[in-house]
């Protein structure tokens, strides 16, 4: 499967965390891509999300420092 070109030209925004990890669902809320936790499941079912260049739609997916997440709305890197 090829990489969607919409993800290729995005500037990577750094997301600083103070805990060991953040979940994919928490990232979606923190970045204001969704406003309610109840929207996580439907967003992930209808949008392509790449975690470290691999498609992933698990809202509980743990993201650690160094992980990169690409969405239609932008790209993010988790940092500590």
ABEGO torsion letter per residue (X at the ends): XBBBAAAAABBBBBBBBABABBBAAAAAAAAGABABAAAAAAAAAABBBBBGGBBBABAABBBBBGBBBBBAAEBBBBBX
